[in-house]
């Protein structure tokens, strides 16, 4: 029961941040650079939390208390392949969004 609760909370938080990451390049593309910058800042908080925790979500440590399973998605309701490649996929989108926002602010995105 506790593991299920952690997985649900982890999945909700993941969906929030994944949505923010995906929104950044979209907002930049349509010229909403201020809004994209806000989302960049929100996701940066998550990045800092991950960096402080050796690039692992603190909820992974909590979930590990309730199971011996260690598949890539033991702590979250995501397909295993997505949990395995999550940082690569969303890190790439995040960096692209930052790049688009930056070049948009500089007036190079037309």
FIKOLZA-1660 file (N, C-alpha, C; in steps of 0.1 Angstrom, whole numbers, plus 5000, padded with zeros to 4 digits):
% residues 110
   i   px   py   pz ch aa at
   1 5008 4988 5000  A  X  N
   1 5000 5000 5000  A  X CA
   1 5009 5013 5000  A  X  C
   2 5019 5013 5008  A  X  N
   2 5028 5025 5009  A  X CA
   2 5035 5027 4996  A  X  C
   3 5040 5015 4990  A  X  N
   3 5047 5016 4977  A  X CA
   3 5038 5022 4966  A  X  C
   4 5026 5017 4966  A  X  N
   4 5016 5022 4956  A  X CA
   4 5014 5037 4958  A  X  C
   5 5013 5042 4970  A  X  N
   5 5011 5056 4973  A  X CA
   5 5023 5064 4967  A  X  C
   6 5035 5059 4970  A  X  N
   6 5048 5066 4965  A  X CA
   6 5048 5066 4950  A  X  C
   7 5044 5055 4944  A  X  N
   7 5044 5054 4929  A  X CA
   7 5034 5064 4923  A  X  C
   8 5023 5065 4929  A  X  N
   8 5012 5074 4925  A  X CA
   8 5017 5089 4926  A  X  C
   9 5023 5092 4937  A  X  N
   9 5028 5106 4939  A  X CA
   9 5039 5109 4930  A  X  C
  10 5048 5099 4928  A  X  N
  10 5060 5100 4919  A  X CA
  10 5055 5102 4905  A  X  C
  11 5045 5095 4901  A  X  N
  11 5040 5096 4887  A  X CA
  11 5034 5110 4885  A  X  C
  12 5026 5114 4895  A  X  N
  12 5020 5128 4893  A  X CA
  12 5030 5139 4892  A  X  C
  13 5040 5138 4901  A  X  N
  13 5051 5148 4900  A  X CA
  13 5059 5147 4887  A  X  C
  14 5062 5135 4883  A  X  N
  14 5068 5133 4870  A  X CA
  14 5060 5139 4858  A  X  C
  15 5047 5136 4858  A  X  N
  15 5038 5142 4848  A  X CA
  15 5039 5157 4848  A  X  C
  16 5039 5163 4859  A  X  N
  16 5039 5178 4860  A  X CA
  16 5052 5183 4854  A  X  C
  17 5063 5177 4858  A  X  N
  17 5076 5182 4853  A  X CA
  17 5078 5178 4838  A  X  C
  18 5073 5166 4834  A  X  N
  18 5074 5163 4820  A  X CA
  18 5066 5172 4811  A  X  C
  19 5054 5176 4816  A  X  N
  19 5046 5186 4809  A  X CA
  19 5053 5199 4808  A  X  C
  20 5059 5204 4819  A  X  N
  20 5067 5216 4819  A  X CA
  20 5078 5216 4808  A  X  C
  21 5085 5204 4808  A  X  N
  21 5096 5203 4798  A  X CA
  21 5091 5204 4784  A  X  C
  22 5080 5197 4781  A  X  N
  22 5075 5196 4768  A  X CA
  22 5069 5210 4764  A  X  C
  23 5064 5217 4773  A  X  N
  23 5059 5231 4771  A  X CA
  23 5069 5241 4767  A  X  C
  24 5081 5239 4772  A  X  N
  24 5092 5250 4770  A  X CA
  24 5095 5252 4755  A  X  C
  25 5098 5242 4747  A  X  N
  25 5101 5245 4733  A  X CA
  25 5088 5249 4726  A  X  C
  26 5077 5244 4730  A  X  N
  26 5064 5249 4723  A  X CA
  26 5062 5263 4726  A  X  C
  27 5063 5268 4738  A  X  N
  27 5062 5282 4742  A  X CA
  27 5072 5290 4735  A  X  C
  28 5084 5286 4734  A  X  N
  28 5095 5294 4727  A  X CA
  28 5092 5295 4712  A  X  C
  29 5087 5284 4706  A  X  N
  29 5084 5284 4692  A  X CA
  29 5073 5294 4688  A  X  C
  30 5064 5295 4697  A  X  N
  30 5053 5305 4694  A  X CA
  30 5055 5319 4700  A  X  C
  31 5067 5321 4704  A  X  N
  31 5071 5334 4709  A  X CA
  31 5068 5338 4723  A  X  C
  32 5064 5329 4731  A  X  N
  32 5060 5332 4745  A  X CA
  32 5072 5329 4754  A  X  C
  33 5082 5338 4752  A  X  N
  33 5095 5336 4759  A  X CA
  33 5095 5338 4774  A  X  C
  34 5087 5347 4778  A  X  N
  34 5086 5349 4793  A  X CA
  34 5080 5336 4800  A  X  C
  35 5070 5331 4794  A  X  N
  35 5063 5319 4799  A  X CA
  35 5073 5307 4798  A  X  C
  36 5080 5306 4787  A  X  N
  36 5090 5295 4786  A  X CA
  36 5101 5296 4797  A  X  C
  37 5105 5309 4800  A  X  N
  37 5115 5311 4810  A  X CA
  37 5110 5307 4824  A  X  C
  38 5097 5309 4826  A  X  N
  38 5092 5305 4839  A  X CA
  38 5092 5290 4841  A  X  C
  39 5089 5283 4830  A  X  N
  39 5089 5268 4830  A  X CA
  39 5104 5263 4831  A  X  C
  40 5113 5270 4825  A  X  N
  40 5127 5267 4826  A  X CA
  40 5131 5267 4841  A  X  C
  41 5127 5278 4847  A  X  N
  41 5130 5280 4862  A  X CA
  41 5124 5269 4870  A  X  C
  42 5112 5265 4868  A  X  N
  42 5105 5255 4875  A  X CA
  42 5112 5242 4874  A  X  C
  43 5116 5238 4861  A  X  N
  43 5123 5226 4859  A  X CA
  43 5137 5226 4865  A  X  C
  44 5143 5238 4865  A  X  N
  44 5157 5239 4870  A  X CA
  44 5156 5236 4885  A  X  C
  45 5146 5239 4892  A  X  N
  45 5145 5234 4906  A  X CA
  45 5145 5219 4907  A  X  C
  46 5138 5212 4898  A  X  N
  46 5139 5198 4898  A  X CA
  46 5153 5193 4895  A  X  C
  47 5159 5199 4885  A  X  N
  47 5173 5195 4881  A  X CA
  47 5182 5197 4893  A  X  C
  48 5181 5208 4901  A  X  N
  48 5189 5210 4913  A  X CA
  48 5187 5199 4923  A  X  C
  49 5174 5196 4925  A  X  N
  49 5171 5185 4935  A  X CA
  49 5177 5172 4931  A  X  C
  50 5176 5169 4918  A  X  N
  50 5182 5156 4913  A  X CA
  50 5198 5157 4914  A  X  C
  51 5204 5168 4911  A  X  N
  51 5218 5169 4912  A  X CA
  51 5223 5167 4927  A  X  C
  52 5215 5173 4936  A  X  N
  52 5219 5171 4950  A  X CA
  52 5218 5157 4955  A  X  C
  53 5209 5149 4948  A  X  N
  53 5206 5135 4952  A  X CA
  53 5213 5125 4943  A  X  C
  54 5224 5129 4938  A  X  N
  54 5232 5120 4929  A  X CA
  54 5224 5116 4916  A  X  C
  55 5216 5125 4911  A  X  N
  55 5208 5123 4899  A  X CA
  55 5197 5112 4901  A  X  C
  56 5192 5111 4913  A  X  N
  56 5181 5102 4915  A  X CA
  56 5170 5110 4922  A  X  C
  57 5158 5107 4919  A  X  N
  57 5147 5114 4926  A  X CA
  57 5146 5109 4941  A  X  C
  58 5144 5118 4950  A  X  N
  58 5143 5114 4964  A  X CA
  58 5132 5104 4966  A  X  C
  59 5122 5104 4958  A  X  N
  59 5111 5094 4960  A  X CA
  59 5115 5080 4956  A  X  C
  60 5126 5079 4949  A  X  N
  60 5131 5066 4946  A  X CA
  60 5137 5059 4958  A  X  C
  61 5143 5067 4966  A  X  N
  61 5149 5062 4979  A  X CA
  61 5137 5058 4988  A  X  C
  62 5127 5066 4989  A  X  N
  62 5115 5063 4997  A  X CA
  62 5109 5050 4992  A  X  C
  63 5107 5049 4979  A  X  N
  63 5100 5036 4974  A  X CA
  63 5109 5024 4977  A  X  C
  64 5122 5026 4977  A  X  N
  64 5131 5014 4979  A  X CA
  64 5129 5008 4993  A  X  C
  65 5124 5016 5002  A  X  N
  65 5122 5011 5016  A  X CA
  65 5111 5000 5016  A  X  C
  66 5102 5000 5006  A  X  N
  66 5090 4992 5006  A  X CA
  66 5091 4980 4996  A  X  C
  67 5102 4978 4989  A  X  N
  67 5103 4967 4980  A  X CA
  67 5118 4964 4978  A  X  C
  68 5121 4952 4974  A  X  N
  68 5134 4948 4970  A  X CA
  68 5136 4949 4955  A  X  C
  69 5125 4951 4948  A  X  N
  69 5126 4952 4933  A  X CA
  69 5133 4965 4929  A  X  C
  70 5141 4963 4918  A  X  N
  70 5149 4975 4914  A  X CA
  70 5149 4977 4898  A  X  C
  71 5138 4972 4892  A  X  N
  71 5136 4975 4878  A  X CA
  71 5136 4990 4876  A  X  C
  72 5138 4995 4864  A  X  N
  72 5139 5010 4862  A  X CA
  72 5126 5017 4866  A  X  C
  73 5115 5010 4866  A  X  N
  73 5102 5016 4869  A  X CA
  73 5096 5011 4882  A  X  C
  74 5104 5006 4891  A  X  N
  74 5098 5000 4904  A  X CA
  74 5092 5011 4912  A  X  C
  75 5095 5023 4910  A  X  N
  75 5091 5034 4919  A  X CA
  75 5081 5044 4912  A  X  C
  76 5077 5041 4900  A  X  N
  76 5068 5050 4893  A  X CA
  76 5060 5042 4882  A  X  C
  77 5048 5047 4879  A  X  N
  77 5040 5041 4869  A  X CA
  77 5043 5046 4855  A  X  C
  78 5054 5042 4850  A  X  N
  78 5058 5045 4836  A  X CA
  78 5062 5032 4830  A  X  C
  79 5062 5031 4817  A  X  N
  79 5067 5019 4810  A  X CA
  79 5082 5018 4813  A  X  C
  80 5087 5006 4814  A  X  N
  80 5101 5005 4818  A  X CA
  80 5111 5012 4809  A  X  C
  81 5108 5011 4796  A  X  N
  81 5118 5018 4786  A  X CA
  81 5118 5033 4789  A  X  C
  82 5106 5039 4792  A  X  N
  82 5106 5053 4795  A  X CA
  82 5113 5057 4808  A  X  C
  83 5110 5049 4818  A  X  N
  83 5117 5051 4831  A  X CA
  83 5133 5050 4829  A  X  C
  84 5137 5041 4821  A  X  N
  84 5151 5039 4818  A  X CA
  84 5157 5050 4811  A  X  C
  85 5150 5056 4801  A  X  N
  85 5156 5067 4793  A  X CA
  85 5150 5080 4796  A  X  C
  86 5144 5082 4807  A  X  N
  86 5137 5094 4811  A  X CA
  86 5146 5106 4811  A  X  C
  87 5157 5105 4817  A  X  N
  87 5167 5117 4818  A  X CA
  87 5172 5121 4804  A  X  C
  88 5175 5111 4796  A  X  N
  88 5180 5114 4782  A  X CA
  88 5169 5121 4774  A  X  C
  89 5157 5115 4774  A  X  N
  89 5146 5120 4766  A  X CA
  89 5143 5134 4770  A  X  C
  90 5139 5136 4783  A  X  N
  90 5135 5149 4787  A  X CA
  90 5146 5159 4790  A  X  C
  91 5158 5154 4792  A  X  N
  91 5169 5163 4793  A  X CA
  91 5172 5169 4779  A  X  C
  92 5171 5161 4769  A  X  N
  92 5173 5166 4755  A  X CA
  92 5162 5177 4751  A  X  C
  93 5150 5174 4755  A  X  N
  93 5139 5183 4752  A  X CA
  93 5141 5196 4760  A  X  C
  94 5145 5194 4772  A  X  N
  94 5147 5206 4781  A  X CA
  94 5158 5215 4775  A  X  C
  95 5169 5209 4771  A  X  N
  95 5180 5217 4766  A  X CA
  95 5176 5224 4753  A  X  C
  96 5169 5216 4744  A  X  N
  96 5164 5222 4732  A  X CA
  96 5154 5234 4735  A  X  C
  97 5146 5233 4745  A  X  N
  97 5137 5244 4749  A  X CA
  97 5145 5256 4754  A  X  C
  98 5155 5253 4762  A  X  N
  98 5164 5264 4767  A  X CA
  98 5170 5271 4755  A  X  C
  99 5175 5263 4745  A  X  N
  99 5182 5269 4734  A  X CA
  99 5172 5277 4725  A  X  C
 100 5160 5272 4723  A  X  N
 100 5150 5279 4715  A  X CA
 100 5146 5292 4723  A  X  C
 101 5144 5292 4736  A  X  N
 101 5141 5303 4743  A  X CA
 101 5152 5314 4742  A  X  C
 102 5164 5310 4744  A  X  N
 102 5175 5319 4743  A  X CA
 102 5176 5326 4729  A  X  C
 103 5175 5318 4719  A  X  N
 103 5176 5324 4706  A  X CA
 103 5164 5332 4702  A  X  C
 104 5153 5329 4708  A  X  N
 104 5141 5337 4707  A  X CA
 104 5142 5351 4714  A  X  C
 105 5148 5350 4726  A  X  N
 105 5150 5363 4733  A  X CA
 105 5160 5372 4726  A  X  C
 106 5169 5366 4719  A  X  N
 106 5179 5373 4712  A  X CA
 106 5174 5378 4698  A  X  C
 107 5162 5374 4694  A  X  N
 107 5156 5378 4682  A  X CA
 107 5160 5370 4670  A  X  C
 108 5166 5358 4672  A  X  N
 108 5171 5350 4661  A  X CA
 108 5161 5340 4657  A  X  C
 109 5150 5339 4664  A  X  N
 109 5139 5329 4661  A  X CA
 109 5128 5337 4654  A  X  C
 110 5127 5335 4641  A  X  N
 110 5116 5342 4634  A  X CA
 110 5109 5333 4625  A  X  C
% end
